[in-house]
Amino acid sequence: MIPMKNFLHSIILTLFCVALFLFPHLLSAQWGRTDGPEEVNGTCLLYHNQRLWGGTWGGLYYSDDLAEHWHFVPAVKAPESVTSMVEWHDSLFVLAETPRATDDSIEVKLYFSPDNGLNWFKQANLPYIISDAYEPVQLFKSADRLILRSSYKTLMASDDGGISWHFIFILGNVYQYDIREDVILGLGKEGLFRSINGGRTWDKV
């Protein structure tokens, strides 16, 4: 007897193949190639208020026509490399990295715009964070806080839009995180930990 789960999977696969046979244009009509910003490598995308934002190794760009044409944002320019972007409480936040002139370390910077990119401001109170070129610092959001994940598997949170920051403590030597809004999973030597409130409290799964 065929298990019900496998039977349903077979039915779904069959219907999918029939749909592609009857409507072959579905294979090609949904995607089209567009030109991005020239001579830069893209790192992240964010669509907000009818505008597409593109982070690159050479700074920040935006497009108002679904990636047909791109415009450079002078406030976030090379040699700053944008690593991540989020929209949080009607403001845009951009995390960027730039090499320090004094040594070989990398400086992490946080920019925000309260008016859909018309004006940009640098957040001066971002803590000193060591970044790894192979695993840059990433910016995330939950319902009521911003979250930074450093290259060395530590988390920091801000409850006031990046004005002040504090460490998120978690038991165990965590070496991998998965952050999805308020739900954070941390995997370490002592097992799997989970937070459902943006890292305020943790349970061992």
C-alpha positions as CSV (number, residue, x, y, z in Angstrom):
1,M,0.0,0.0,0.0
2,I,1.3,3.5,-0.9
3,P,1.5,5.8,2.1
4,M,-0.9,8.7,1.9
5,K,1.9,11.3,2.1
6,N,3.7,9.8,-0.9
7,F,0.4,9.5,-2.8
8,L,-0.4,13.2,-2.4
9,H,3.1,14.1,-3.5
10,S,2.7,12.0,-6.6
11,I,-0.7,13.7,-7.4
12,I,0.8,17.2,-6.9
13,L,3.8,16.4,-9.1
14,T,1.6,15.0,-11.8
15,L,-0.7,18.1,-11.8
16,F,2.4,20.4,-11.9
17,C,3.8,18.5,-15.0
18,V,0.4,18.7,-16.7
19,A,0.2,22.4,-16.1
20,L,3.7,23.0,-17.6
21,F,2.7,20.9,-20.7
22,L,-0.5,22.8,-21.3
23,F,1.0,26.2,-20.4
24,P,4.7,26.2,-21.4
25,H,4.9,30.0,-21.2
26,L,4.9,29.6,-17.4
27,L,8.5,28.5,-17.7
28,S,9.8,31.7,-19.3
29,A,7.2,34.5,-18.8
30,Q,7.8,35.1,-15.1
31,W,11.4,36.2,-15.2
32,G,13.4,38.7,-17.2
33,R,17.0,39.9,-16.8
34,T,17.7,43.5,-16.0
35,D,20.9,45.5,-15.7
36,G,22.0,46.3,-12.2
37,P,24.5,49.1,-11.1
38,E,27.6,48.8,-13.3
39,E,31.0,47.5,-12.0
40,V,29.7,46.6,-8.5
41,N,28.7,43.4,-6.8
42,G,25.3,43.2,-5.3
43,T,24.8,42.2,-1.7
44,C,21.1,42.7,-0.8
45,L,17.8,44.0,-2.0
46,L,14.8,45.7,-0.3
47,Y,11.5,46.8,-1.8
48,H,9.9,49.6,0.1
49,N,7.2,52.1,-0.8
50,Q,7.3,51.5,-4.6
51,R,11.1,51.8,-4.6
52,L,13.7,49.0,-5.0
53,W,16.9,49.5,-2.9
54,G,20.1,47.7,-3.8
55,G,23.1,47.2,-1.6
56,T,26.5,46.6,-3.2
57,W,30.2,46.5,-2.4
58,G,30.4,50.0,-3.8
59,G,27.6,51.7,-1.9
60,L,23.8,52.1,-2.0
61,Y,21.6,52.4,-5.1
62,Y,17.8,52.6,-5.8
63,S,15.5,52.1,-8.7
64,D,12.0,53.5,-9.2
65,D,11.2,51.4,-12.3
66,L,11.7,47.9,-11.1
67,A,15.5,47.7,-11.7
68,E,15.5,49.2,-15.2
69,H,17.6,52.2,-14.1
70,W,19.6,52.7,-10.9
71,H,20.6,55.8,-9.0
72,F,23.5,56.2,-6.6
73,V,23.0,57.4,-3.1
74,P,25.9,59.7,-2.2
75,A,25.4,59.4,1.6
76,V,26.5,55.7,1.4
77,K,29.3,55.5,-1.1
78,A,32.5,53.5,-1.8
79,P,34.6,52.3,-0.1
80,E,31.6,51.5,2.1
81,S,30.1,48.0,1.4
82,V,26.4,47.6,2.2
83,T,25.9,44.3,4.0
84,S,22.1,44.4,4.8
85,M,19.0,46.6,4.9
86,V,15.7,46.5,6.8
87,E,12.6,48.6,7.0
88,W,11.6,49.2,10.6
89,H,8.8,51.5,11.9
90,D,8.6,53.4,8.6
91,S,12.3,54.1,8.4
92,L,15.0,52.5,6.3
93,F,18.1,51.2,8.0
94,V,21.3,50.3,6.1
95,L,24.3,48.6,7.6
96,A,27.7,49.2,5.8
97,E,31.3,48.3,6.4
98,T,34.4,50.3,5.4
99,P,38.2,49.6,6.0
100,R,39.8,51.6,8.8
101,A,42.7,53.8,7.7
102,T,44.7,53.0,10.9
103,D,44.9,49.3,10.6
104,D,43.5,46.3,8.7
105,S,40.2,46.2,10.7
106,I,36.7,47.0,9.4
107,E,34.5,49.7,10.7
108,V,30.7,49.0,10.8
109,K,28.3,51.9,10.2
110,L,24.6,52.2,10.5
111,Y,22.6,54.7,8.3
112,F,18.9,55.4,8.6
113,S,16.3,57.4,6.6
114,P,13.0,58.4,8.1
115,D,11.6,59.7,4.7
116,N,11.9,56.8,2.2
117,G,15.5,57.7,1.3
118,L,15.2,61.4,0.8
119,N,17.6,62.1,3.6
120,W,20.1,59.8,5.3
121,F,21.7,60.1,8.7
122,K,24.6,58.2,10.3
123,Q,23.9,56.6,13.6
124,A,26.7,57.8,15.8
125,N,26.2,55.5,18.7
126,L,26.9,52.2,17.0
127,P,29.2,50.1,19.2
128,Y,32.6,49.0,18.2
129,I,32.2,45.7,16.3
130,I,34.8,43.5,14.9
131,S,33.8,42.3,11.4
132,D,35.1,39.4,9.4
133,A,35.4,39.9,5.6
134,Y,34.2,36.4,5.0
135,E,31.2,36.8,7.2
136,P,30.1,40.4,7.5
137,V,27.9,41.8,10.3
138,Q,24.2,41.5,9.4
139,L,21.2,43.7,10.5
140,F,17.8,42.1,11.3
141,K,14.6,43.3,12.8
142,S,11.9,42.0,15.1
143,A,8.6,43.7,15.9
144,D,10.0,46.2,18.3
145,R,13.8,46.0,18.1
146,L,16.8,46.0,15.7
147,I,19.2,43.1,16.0
148,L,22.9,42.9,14.9
149,R,24.6,39.6,14.4
150,S,28.4,40.0,14.4
151,S,30.9,37.9,12.6
152,Y,31.9,36.2,15.8
153,K,28.4,34.8,16.6
154,T,27.3,37.4,19.0
155,L,24.0,39.3,19.0
156,M,23.2,42.8,19.9
157,A,19.8,44.5,20.1
158,S,18.5,48.1,20.0
159,D,15.1,49.0,21.3
160,D,15.3,52.7,20.3
161,G,16.1,52.6,16.6
162,G,19.8,52.2,17.0
163,I,20.5,54.9,19.5
164,S,21.7,52.5,22.2
165,W,22.7,48.8,22.0
166,H,23.1,45.9,24.4
167,F,24.2,42.3,24.1
168,I,21.7,39.5,23.8
169,F,22.9,36.8,26.1
170,I,22.2,33.2,25.4
171,L,23.4,30.1,27.3
172,G,25.8,27.8,25.4
173,N,28.5,28.3,22.9
174,V,26.3,29.2,19.9
175,Y,28.0,29.0,16.4
176,Q,24.9,29.4,14.1
177,Y,21.8,31.7,14.2
178,D,18.7,31.8,12.2
179,I,16.7,35.0,12.7
180,R,13.2,35.4,11.4
181,E,11.5,38.5,12.9
182,D,10.8,37.7,16.6
183,V,11.8,34.1,16.3
184,I,15.6,33.4,16.8
185,L,17.2,30.0,16.7
186,G,20.7,29.5,18.1
187,L,22.6,26.2,17.6
188,G,25.6,25.5,19.7
189,K,27.6,22.8,21.5
190,E,24.9,22.5,24.2
191,G,22.0,22.1,21.7
192,L,19.3,24.2,20.1
193,F,17.9,27.3,21.7
194,R,14.9,29.3,20.7
195,S,13.6,32.8,21.4
196,I,10.1,34.0,20.3
197,N,10.4,37.6,21.6
198,G,13.4,39.0,19.7
199,G,16.1,37.5,22.1
200,R,14.7,38.7,25.4
201,T,14.2,35.2,26.8
202,W,15.4,31.7,25.6
203,D,14.3,28.1,25.9
204,K,16.3,25.0,25.1
205,V,14.5,23.1,22.4
